Amino acid sequence: MKINSKCKCVDLDLLNRNEFYGHFVFTSLEQSEGTTIGNMLRRALLSNLYGFRITGVLVAGINNEFTPLEGVREDLLEIILNLKEIIIYDQNKTGQACFGLLKVQGPAIITAGALTLPNGIKVLNPSTHLLTISDDSVIELEIKIEYGKSYILAKDQKLEGAKDFIPIDSNFAPVLKVNSYIKALPQDIENTNEELHLEIFTNGTLLPHQALLQARNMLGYMLSTITNMEFPCFDYMEMKEKETITVNKFDEENLETLEVKEKSSKEEPKALEVKENPSKEISKVLEIKAKSGKPPVVSDKSTPEERLLKRVTDMESGSLKGLGLSNRIIKVLNKVNINFTWDLMQYPSPNLITIEGLGPKSVEEIKNKLTLFYEPPID
């Protein structure tokens, strides 16, 4: 019976001005499903959600981050670290890059709220400290804000259309932390023996339930893009198997022709009767054995089929041990329901290599042992 899994929010809280908390429970999960879903959602929440962050800064008269700023207590490296802490919210939901400006005269203590931003772009933590001007110096800087996901290092920032900007590390992820754990349920309900608990902490640009919905949609989108699945390795294996079967058939025909020629050259010329196929011969012999149920009496006027049947009967009534095979090979053959010599003779020779536990040497040994049965008795 199919049971649909459910997700419900059991807790939603504002921990501080820039940290939201949400607790979600996934119920009606089969065993191990909770771990799989929890891992997928956690990775998507931390790495695949988009956000707005400062990616570069331009300070008037400064060429690199190691140049000191006149009249400013902090150096540029410390100012860059402060810029990384600013949380920016895009009310327009356009996802397009924009620029912000800061121009102030000291003495003053400058915070993130002093930044001039485009309409619809808002700083969620305006009290974050940026820098301190100790005299009447004028500080002018420009920042670039971009839309992205995950964490991007300064060396990987492209900063298109922002010449002379100093790139900075950017953590675009709106999710700060994700906790997940599995809680077992009583086993009296079929297929519903565990539930997944997911705790999500966000920075305020997204509420926890919004982040969860986006992560679910992102996972579905990523899987939907896999439209074509190709397995060229299996095509190659099938081609090799067909080639092997063709080569084996060719070798058997050549071997049969060669044996006939050798016999004709050694013996006096006489009417030579060519058999249809060794495997067909053996099938006839096995039919005779099945009908008779007793070892045949071989006389001087017995047919080649009867003498071949006597050969099989003498080897412990068709036991594989009569072939002289090792115990390991016999155990492997028994696993695929090959218990007697006639079972082995009827099994397709090219397919022996596909049996688990048989290597090329083992297959060669089996073929050598069966050579006795593929040599029809001479009249």
C-alpha positions as a Markdown table, in Angstrom:
| # | Residue | x | y | z |
|---|---|---|---|---|
| 1 | Met | 0.0 | 0.0 | 0.0 |
| 2 | Lys | 1.4 | 3.4 | -1.0 |
| 3 | Ile | 1.6 | 6.0 | 1.8 |
| 4 | Asn | 2.4 | 9.6 | 0.9 |
| 5 | Ser | 5.0 | 11.2 | 3.1 |
| 6 | Lys | 4.1 | 14.5 | 4.8 |
| 7 | Cys | 6.1 | 17.5 | 6.0 |
| 8 | Lys | 4.9 | 19.7 | 8.8 |
| 9 | Cys | 6.5 | 22.7 | 10.6 |
| 10 | Val | 6.5 | 22.2 | 14.3 |
| 11 | Asp | 8.4 | 25.3 | 15.3 |
| 12 | Leu | 9.3 | 28.7 | 13.7 |
| 13 | Asp | 11.2 | 31.3 | 15.7 |
| 14 | Leu | 13.2 | 34.5 | 15.4 |
| 15 | Leu | 16.4 | 34.0 | 17.3 |
| 16 | Asn | 17.8 | 37.4 | 16.6 |
| 17 | Arg | 17.5 | 40.2 | 14.1 |
| 18 | Asn | 19.3 | 38.2 | 11.4 |
| 19 | Glu | 18.7 | 34.6 | 12.3 |
| 20 | Phe | 15.4 | 32.7 | 11.8 |
| 21 | Tyr | 14.9 | 29.1 | 13.0 |
| 22 | Gly | 12.5 | 26.5 | 11.6 |
| 23 | His | 11.9 | 22.9 | 12.7 |
| 24 | Phe | 10.3 | 20.5 | 10.2 |
| 25 | Val | 9.2 | 16.9 | 10.5 |
| 26 | Phe | 8.8 | 14.4 | 7.6 |
| 27 | Thr | 6.5 | 11.6 | 8.5 |
| 28 | Ser | 5.5 | 8.2 | 7.0 |
| 29 | Leu | 9.0 | 7.3 | 5.8 |
| 30 | Glu | 10.3 | 3.8 | 5.2 |
| 31 | Gln | 13.5 | 2.7 | 6.7 |
| 32 | Ser | 16.6 | 4.5 | 5.4 |
| 33 | Glu | 14.4 | 7.0 | 3.4 |
| 34 | Gly | 14.9 | 9.6 | 6.1 |
| 35 | Thr | 18.7 | 9.6 | 5.8 |
| 36 | Thr | 18.6 | 9.8 | 2.0 |
| 37 | Ile | 16.1 | 12.7 | 2.0 |
| 38 | Gly | 17.9 | 14.5 | 4.9 |
| 39 | Asn | 21.3 | 14.4 | 3.1 |
| 40 | Met | 19.9 | 15.6 | -0.2 |
| 41 | Leu | 18.0 | 18.5 | 1.4 |
| 42 | Arg | 20.9 | 19.5 | 3.6 |
| 43 | Arg | 23.3 | 19.7 | 0.6 |
| 44 | Ala | 20.7 | 21.7 | -1.4 |
| 45 | Leu | 20.0 | 24.1 | 1.4 |
| 46 | Leu | 23.6 | 24.9 | 2.0 |
| 47 | Ser | 25.0 | 24.9 | -1.5 |
| 48 | Asn | 22.3 | 25.5 | -4.1 |
| 49 | Leu | 20.1 | 28.4 | -2.9 |
| 50 | Tyr | 20.7 | 31.8 | -4.4 |
| 51 | Gly | 21.4 | 35.1 | -2.5 |
| 52 | Phe | 22.7 | 38.6 | -2.7 |
| 53 | Arg | 26.2 | 39.5 | -1.5 |
| 54 | Ile | 29.0 | 42.1 | -2.0 |
| 55 | Thr | 31.6 | 40.7 | -4.4 |
| 56 | Gly | 33.9 | 43.7 | -4.9 |
| 57 | Val | 34.9 | 47.1 | -3.5 |
| 58 | Leu | 36.5 | 50.2 | -5.0 |
| 59 | Val | 38.1 | 52.8 | -2.8 |
| 60 | Ala | 39.1 | 56.2 | -4.3 |
| 61 | Gly | 42.9 | 56.4 | -4.6 |
| 62 | Ile | 43.5 | 52.8 | -3.6 |
| 63 | Asn | 44.9 | 50.2 | -6.0 |
| 64 | Asn | 45.2 | 47.2 | -3.7 |
| 65 | Glu | 44.1 | 45.9 | -0.3 |
| 66 | Phe | 47.5 | 46.5 | 1.3 |
| 67 | Thr | 47.5 | 50.3 | 0.8 |
| 68 | Pro | 46.8 | 52.3 | 4.1 |
| 69 | Leu | 43.8 | 54.7 | 4.2 |
| 70 | Glu | 44.6 | 58.2 | 5.4 |
| 71 | Gly | 42.6 | 59.2 | 8.5 |
| 72 | Val | 41.0 | 55.7 | 8.9 |
| 73 | Arg | 41.8 | 53.5 | 11.9 |
| 74 | Glu | 41.1 | 50.2 | 10.1 |
| 75 | Asp | 43.2 | 49.0 | 7.1 |
| 76 | Leu | 41.5 | 47.9 | 3.9 |
| 77 | Leu | 41.7 | 44.2 | 4.8 |
| 78 | Glu | 39.7 | 44.8 | 8.0 |
| 79 | Ile | 37.1 | 46.9 | 6.0 |
| 80 | Ile | 36.7 | 44.0 | 3.5 |
| 81 | Leu | 36.1 | 41.6 | 6.4 |
| 82 | Asn | 33.3 | 44.0 | 7.7 |
| 83 | Leu | 31.8 | 44.2 | 4.2 |
| 84 | Lys | 31.5 | 40.4 | 4.1 |
| 85 | Glu | 29.3 | 40.5 | 7.2 |
| 86 | Ile | 26.7 | 42.8 | 5.5 |
| 87 | Ile | 23.4 | 41.0 | 4.7 |
| 88 | Ile | 21.6 | 42.4 | 1.7 |
| 89 | Tyr | 18.0 | 41.7 | 0.7 |
| 90 | Asp | 16.6 | 42.2 | -2.8 |
| 91 | Gln | 12.9 | 43.2 | -2.5 |
| 92 | Asn | 12.6 | 43.4 | -6.3 |
| 93 | Lys | 13.5 | 39.7 | -6.8 |
| 94 | Thr | 15.2 | 40.6 | -10.1 |
| 95 | Gly | 18.5 | 38.8 | -9.4 |
| 96 | Gln | 20.5 | 41.5 | -11.3 |
| 97 | Ala | 23.8 | 43.0 | -10.2 |
| 98 | Cys | 23.9 | 46.5 | -8.8 |
| 99 | Phe | 26.2 | 49.0 | -7.1 |
| 100 | Gly | 26.2 | 50.8 | -3.8 |
| 101 | Leu | 28.0 | 54.0 | -2.8 |
| 102 | Leu | 29.5 | 55.4 | 0.5 |
| 103 | Lys | 30.8 | 59.0 | 0.8 |
| 104 | Val | 31.3 | 60.4 | 4.2 |
| 105 | Gln | 33.5 | 63.0 | 6.0 |
| 106 | Gly | 35.0 | 62.5 | 9.4 |
| 107 | Pro | 35.4 | 62.3 | 12.2 |
| 108 | Ala | 32.7 | 59.6 | 12.3 |
| 109 | Ile | 31.9 | 56.0 | 13.0 |
| 110 | Ile | 30.5 | 54.4 | 9.8 |
| 111 | Thr | 28.1 | 51.5 | 9.7 |
| 112 | Ala | 26.4 | 49.5 | 7.0 |
| 113 | Gly | 23.4 | 51.8 | 7.2 |
| 114 | Ala | 25.3 | 54.6 | 5.6 |
| 115 | Leu | 25.5 | 52.8 | 2.3 |
| 116 | Thr | 23.5 | 54.3 | -0.5 |
| 117 | Leu | 21.7 | 51.5 | -2.4 |
| 118 | Pro | 19.3 | 51.3 | -5.4 |
| 119 | Asn | 15.6 | 51.1 | -4.8 |
| 120 | Gly | 14.4 | 47.8 | -3.5 |
| 121 | Ile | 17.8 | 46.8 | -2.2 |
| 122 | Lys | 17.9 | 46.8 | 1.6 |
| 123 | Val | 20.6 | 46.1 | 4.3 |
| 124 | Leu | 19.2 | 43.8 | 7.0 |
| 125 | Asn | 21.9 | 44.5 | 9.5 |
| 126 | Pro | 22.5 | 48.3 | 9.2 |
| 127 | Ser | 24.3 | 48.5 | 12.6 |
| 128 | Thr | 27.3 | 46.4 | 11.3 |
| 129 | His | 30.5 | 48.4 | 11.8 |
| 130 | Leu | 32.4 | 49.3 | 8.6 |
| 131 | Leu | 35.2 | 51.8 | 9.5 |
| 132 | Thr | 36.1 | 54.7 | 11.8 |
| 133 | Ile | 37.4 | 58.1 | 10.5 |
| 134 | Ser | 39.6 | 59.8 | 13.1 |
| 135 | Asp | 39.9 | 63.2 | 11.4 |
| 136 | Asp | 38.1 | 65.4 | 8.8 |
| 137 | Ser | 39.2 | 63.1 | 5.9 |
| 138 | Val | 36.7 | 62.2 | 3.2 |
| 139 | Ile | 36.2 | 58.6 | 2.4 |
| 140 | Glu | 34.6 | 57.5 | -0.8 |
| 141 | Leu | 34.0 | 53.9 | -1.8 |
| 142 | Glu | 31.8 | 51.9 | -4.1 |
| 143 | Ile | 30.7 | 48.3 | -3.8 |
| 144 | Lys | 29.3 | 45.8 | -6.3 |
| 145 | Ile | 26.5 | 43.5 | -5.3 |
| 146 | Glu | 25.8 | 40.3 | -7.2 |
| 147 | Tyr | 23.4 | 37.4 | -7.2 |
| 148 | Gly | 24.9 | 33.9 | -6.8 |
| 149 | Lys | 25.0 | 30.7 | -4.8 |
| 150 | Ser | 27.4 | 28.8 | -2.5 |
| 151 | Tyr | 30.7 | 30.3 | -1.4 |
| 152 | Ile | 33.0 | 32.0 | -4.0 |
| 153 | Leu | 36.6 | 32.9 | -3.3 |
| 154 | Ala | 37.9 | 36.3 | -4.2 |
| 155 | Lys | 40.2 | 34.8 | -6.9 |
| 156 | Asp | 37.2 | 33.3 | -8.6 |
| 157 | Gln | 35.2 | 36.5 | -8.8 |
| 158 | Lys | 34.7 | 37.7 | -12.3 |
| 159 | Leu | 33.4 | 41.3 | -11.6 |
| 160 | Glu | 32.2 | 42.0 | -15.1 |
| 161 | Gly | 31.8 | 45.7 | -15.7 |
| 162 | Ala | 33.6 | 46.6 | -12.5 |
| 163 | Lys | 37.1 | 47.7 | -13.6 |
| 164 | Asp | 39.6 | 48.4 | -10.8 |
| 165 | Phe | 37.4 | 46.7 | -8.2 |
| 166 | Ile | 39.1 | 44.6 | -5.5 |
| 167 | Pro | 37.3 | 41.2 | -5.4 |
| 168 | Ile | 36.3 | 39.8 | -2.0 |
| 169 | Asp | 35.1 | 36.4 | -0.8 |
| 170 | Ser | 31.3 | 36.1 | -0.9 |
| 171 | Asn | 29.0 | 33.6 | 0.9 |
| 172 | Phe | 25.8 | 33.8 | -1.1 |
| 173 | Ala | 24.0 | 31.0 | 0.9 |
| 174 | Pro | 20.9 | 32.4 | 2.8 |
| 175 | Val | 21.0 | 29.3 | 5.0 |
| 176 | Leu | 23.4 | 29.5 | 7.9 |
| 177 | Lys | 23.1 | 25.9 | 9.3 |
| 178 | Val | 21.1 | 22.8 | 8.9 |
| 179 | Asn | 20.6 | 20.0 | 11.4 |
| 180 | Ser | 18.9 | 16.7 | 10.7 |
| 181 | Tyr | 18.3 | 13.5 | 12.6 |
| 182 | Ile | 16.1 | 10.4 | 12.4 |
| 183 | Lys | 13.6 | 9.3 | 15.0 |
| 184 | Ala | 12.4 | 5.7 | 15.0 |
| 185 | Leu | 8.7 | 5.0 | 15.2 |
| 186 | Pro | 6.8 | 1.9 | 16.5 |
| 187 | Gln | 7.0 | -1.0 | 14.0 |
| 188 | Asp | 3.3 | -1.8 | 14.2 |
| 189 | Ile | 2.5 | 0.4 | 11.2 |
| 190 | Glu | 3.5 | -1.0 | 7.9 |
| 191 | Asn | 6.1 | 0.9 | 5.9 |
| 192 | Thr | 6.1 | 3.9 | 8.3 |
| 193 | Asn | 8.8 | 3.2 | 10.8 |
| 194 | Glu | 10.8 | 6.4 | 11.0 |
| 195 | Glu | 10.5 | 10.2 | 10.7 |
| 196 | Leu | 13.0 | 12.9 | 9.6 |
| 197 | His | 13.6 | 16.0 | 11.7 |
| 198 | Leu | 15.1 | 19.0 | 9.9 |
| 199 | Glu | 16.3 | 22.2 | 11.6 |
| 200 | Ile | 17.0 | 25.2 | 9.3 |
| 201 | Phe | 18.7 | 28.4 | 10.3 |
| 202 | Thr | 18.6 | 31.3 | 7.8 |
| 203 | Asn | 20.0 | 34.9 | 7.8 |
| 204 | Gly | 16.7 | 36.7 | 7.2 |
| 205 | Thr | 16.7 | 37.0 | 3.5 |
| 206 | Leu | 14.7 | 33.8 | 3.4 |
| 207 | Leu | 12.4 | 32.3 | 5.9 |
| 208 | Pro | 13.1 | 28.6 | 6.8 |
| 209 | His | 10.0 | 27.3 | 5.1 |
| 210 | Gln | 10.8 | 29.3 | 1.9 |
| 211 | Ala | 14.3 | 27.8 | 1.9 |
| 212 | Leu | 12.9 | 24.3 | 2.3 |
| 213 | Leu | 10.5 | 24.8 | -0.7 |
| 214 | Gln | 13.3 | 26.2 | -2.9 |
| 215 | Ala | 15.6 | 23.3 | -2.0 |
| 216 | Arg | 12.9 | 20.8 | -2.9 |
| 217 | Asn | 12.3 | 22.5 | -6.2 |
| 218 | Met | 16.0 | 22.7 | -6.9 |
| 219 | Leu | 16.4 | 19.0 | -6.4 |
| 220 | Gly | 13.6 | 18.2 | -8.8 |
| 221 | Tyr | 15.0 | 20.6 | -11.4 |
| 222 | Met | 18.5 | 19.1 | -11.2 |
| 223 | Leu | 17.1 | 15.6 | -11.7 |
| 224 | Ser | 14.7 | 16.7 | -14.5 |
| 225 | Thr | 17.7 | 18.0 | -16.6 |
| 226 | Ile | 19.0 | 14.4 | -16.9 |
| 227 | Thr | 17.0 | 13.5 | -20.0 |
| 228 | Asn | 19.4 | 11.2 | -21.8 |
| 229 | Met | 21.1 | 8.2 | -20.2 |
| 230 | Glu | 23.7 | 6.4 | -22.4 |
| 231 | Phe | 25.5 | 3.2 | -21.5 |
| 232 | Pro | 28.1 | 2.6 | -24.3 |
| 233 | Cys | 30.0 | 0.2 | -22.1 |
| 234 | Phe | 27.2 | -2.3 | -22.3 |
| 235 | Asp | 27.0 | -2.0 | -26.1 |
| 236 | Tyr | 30.7 | -2.8 | -26.2 |
| 237 | Met | 30.3 | -5.9 | -24.1 |
| 238 | Glu | 27.5 | -7.2 | -26.3 |
| 239 | Met | 29.6 | -6.7 | -29.4 |
| 240 | Lys | 32.5 | -8.6 | -27.8 |
| 241 | Glu | 30.2 | -11.4 | -26.8 |
| 242 | Lys | 28.9 | -11.7 | -30.4 |
| 243 | Glu | 32.4 | -11.7 | -31.7 |
| 244 | Thr | 33.4 | -14.5 | -29.2 |
| 245 | Ile | 30.4 | -16.7 | -30.3 |
| 246 | Thr | 31.3 | -16.2 | -34.0 |
| 247 | Val | 34.9 | -17.1 | -33.4 |
| 248 | Asn | 34.0 | -20.2 | -31.4 |
| 249 | Lys | 31.7 | -21.4 | -34.1 |
| 250 | Phe | 34.4 | -20.9 | -36.8 |
| 251 | Asp | 37.0 | -22.8 | -34.7 |
| 252 | Glu | 34.6 | -25.7 | -34.1 |
| 253 | Glu | 33.9 | -26.0 | -37.9 |
| 254 | Asn | 37.6 | -25.8 | -38.8 |
| 255 | Leu | 38.5 | -28.4 | -36.1 |
| 256 | Glu | 35.9 | -30.9 | -37.4 |
| 257 | Thr | 37.1 | -30.5 | -40.9 |
| 258 | Leu | 40.7 | -31.0 | -39.8 |
| 259 | Glu | 39.9 | -34.2 | -37.9 |
| 260 | Val | 38.1 | -35.6 | -40.9 |
| 261 | Lys | 41.1 | -34.9 | -43.2 |
| 262 | Glu | 43.5 | -36.4 | -40.7 |
| 263 | Lys | 41.5 | -39.6 | -40.5 |
| 264 | Ser | 41.2 | -39.9 | -44.2 |
| 265 | Ser | 44.9 | -39.5 | -44.7 |
| 266 | Lys | 45.8 | -42.3 | -42.2 |
| 267 | Glu | 43.2 | -44.9 | -43.0 |
| 268 | Glu | 42.4 | -46.7 | -46.2 |
| 269 | Pro | 39.9 | -44.8 | -48.5 |
| 270 | Lys | 36.3 | -45.7 | -47.6 |
| 271 | Ala | 32.9 | -44.1 | -47.5 |
| 272 | Leu | 33.2 | -41.5 | -44.8 |
| 273 | Glu | 30.0 | -40.5 | -43.0 |
| 274 | Val | 30.2 | -36.9 | -41.7 |
| 275 | Lys | 28.3 | -36.3 | -38.5 |
| 276 | Glu | 25.9 | -33.4 | -38.2 |
| 277 | Asn | 27.3 | -31.8 | -35.1 |
| 278 | Pro | 29.0 | -33.2 | -31.9 |
| 279 | Ser | 26.5 | -31.5 | -29.7 |
| 280 | Lys | 23.6 | -33.0 | -31.6 |
| 281 | Glu | 25.3 | -36.4 | -31.4 |
| 282 | Ile | 25.5 | -36.1 | -27.6 |
| 283 | Ser | 21.8 | -35.1 | -27.4 |
| 284 | Lys | 20.9 | -38.3 | -29.3 |
| 285 | Val | 23.1 | -40.3 | -26.8 |
| 286 | Leu | 21.4 | -38.7 | -23.9 |
| 287 | Glu | 18.0 | -39.5 | -25.3 |
| 288 | Ile | 19.0 | -43.2 | -25.6 |
| 289 | Lys | 20.2 | -43.2 | -22.0 |
| 290 | Ala | 17.0 | -41.5 | -20.7 |
| 291 | Lys | 14.8 | -44.1 | -22.5 |
| 292 | Ser | 16.8 | -47.2 | -21.6 |
| 293 | Gly | 17.6 | -46.3 | -17.9 |
| 294 | Lys | 20.4 | -49.0 | -18.0 |
| 295 | Pro | 23.9 | -49.1 | -19.3 |
| 296 | Pro | 23.9 | -50.4 | -22.8 |
| 297 | Val | 25.6 | -53.6 | -23.7 |
| 298 | Val | 28.4 | -52.9 | -26.2 |
| 299 | Ser | 28.8 | -55.5 | -28.9 |
| 300 | Asp | 31.0 | -55.7 | -31.9 |
| 301 | Lys | 28.1 | -54.5 | -34.1 |
| 302 | Ser | 27.1 | -51.6 | -31.8 |
| 303 | Thr | 26.7 | -48.1 | -33.2 |
| 304 | Pro | 29.0 | -45.1 | -32.4 |
| 305 | Glu | 26.2 | -43.6 | -30.4 |
| 306 | Glu | 26.0 | -46.7 | -28.2 |
| 307 | Arg | 29.7 | -46.8 | -27.6 |
| 308 | Leu | 29.7 | -43.1 | -26.7 |
| 309 | Leu | 26.8 | -43.7 | -24.3 |
| 310 | Lys | 28.9 | -46.5 | -22.7 |
| 311 | Arg | 31.7 | -43.9 | -22.2 |
| 312 | Val | 29.4 | -41.5 | -20.3 |
| 313 | Thr | 27.9 | -44.3 | -18.2 |
| 314 | Asp | 31.3 | -45.6 | -17.2 |
| 315 | Met | 32.3 | -42.2 | -15.7 |
| 316 | Glu | 30.3 | -42.6 | -12.5 |
| 317 | Ser | 26.9 | -42.3 | -14.2 |
| 318 | Gly | 27.5 | -38.8 | -15.5 |
| 319 | Ser | 29.0 | -37.3 | -12.3 |
| 320 | Leu | 31.1 | -34.2 | -12.7 |
| 321 | Lys | 33.8 | -35.8 | -10.6 |
| 322 | Gly | 34.3 | -38.4 | -13.4 |
| 323 | Leu | 35.6 | -35.6 | -15.6 |
| 324 | Gly | 38.5 | -34.9 | -13.1 |
| 325 | Leu | 37.4 | -31.4 | -12.4 |
| 326 | Ser | 38.5 | -29.7 | -9.2 |
| 327 | Asn | 36.0 | -29.4 | -6.3 |
| 328 | Arg | 36.0 | -25.6 | -6.6 |
| 329 | Ile | 34.9 | -25.7 | -10.2 |
| 330 | Ile | 32.2 | -28.4 | -9.4 |
| 331 | Lys | 30.8 | -26.1 | -6.7 |
| 332 | Val | 30.6 | -23.2 | -9.0 |
| 333 | Leu | 28.8 | -25.3 | -11.7 |
| 334 | Asn | 26.4 | -26.6 | -9.1 |
| 335 | Lys | 25.3 | -23.1 | -8.2 |
| 336 | Val | 24.0 | -22.6 | -11.8 |
| 337 | Asn | 22.2 | -26.0 | -11.8 |
| 338 | Ile | 24.9 | -27.9 | -13.7 |
| 339 | Asn | 25.0 | -31.2 | -11.7 |
| 340 | Phe | 25.9 | -33.9 | -14.3 |
| 341 | Thr | 28.2 | -34.3 | -17.2 |
| 342 | Trp | 25.3 | -34.1 | -19.7 |
| 343 | Asp | 24.2 | -30.8 | -18.1 |
| 344 | Leu | 27.6 | -29.4 | -18.8 |
| 345 | Met | 27.7 | -30.7 | -22.4 |
| 346 | Gln | 24.4 | -29.1 | -23.2 |
| 347 | Tyr | 25.4 | -25.7 | -21.6 |
| 348 | Pro | 26.5 | -23.2 | -24.4 |
| 349 | Ser | 30.3 | -23.1 | -24.4 |
| 350 | Pro | 30.6 | -19.3 | -24.9 |
| 351 | Asn | 28.5 | -18.7 | -21.9 |
| 352 | Leu | 30.8 | -20.5 | -19.5 |
| 353 | Ile | 32.9 | -17.4 | -19.0 |
| 354 | Thr | 29.9 | -15.5 | -17.8 |
| 355 | Ile | 29.4 | -17.8 | -14.8 |
| 356 | Glu | 30.5 | -16.1 | -11.6 |
| 357 | Gly | 33.6 | -17.8 | -10.2 |
| 358 | Leu | 34.9 | -19.2 | -13.5 |
| 359 | Gly | 37.9 | -17.5 | -15.1 |
| 360 | Pro | 39.6 | -18.1 | -18.4 |
| 361 | Lys | 41.8 | -20.9 | -16.9 |
| 362 | Ser | 38.8 | -22.7 | -15.4 |
| 363 | Val | 36.9 | -22.6 | -18.7 |
| 364 | Glu | 39.9 | -23.9 | -20.6 |
| 365 | Glu | 40.2 | -26.8 | -18.1 |
| 366 | Ile | 36.5 | -27.7 | -18.5 |
| 367 | Lys | 36.8 | -27.6 | -22.3 |
| 368 | Asn | 39.8 | -29.9 | -22.2 |
| 369 | Lys | 38.0 | -32.4 | -20.0 |
| 370 | Leu | 35.0 | -32.4 | -22.3 |
| 371 | Thr | 37.2 | -33.2 | -25.4 |
| 372 | Leu | 36.6 | -36.9 | -24.8 |
| 373 | Phe | 32.9 | -36.5 | -25.4 |
| 374 | Tyr | 33.4 | -34.4 | -28.6 |
| 375 | Glu | 35.5 | -37.1 | -30.2 |
| 376 | Pro | 33.1 | -39.7 | -31.7 |
| 377 | Pro | 34.2 | -43.3 | -31.4 |
| 378 | Ile | 35.7 | -44.7 | -34.6 |
| 379 | Asp | 33.7 | -47.4 | -36.3 |
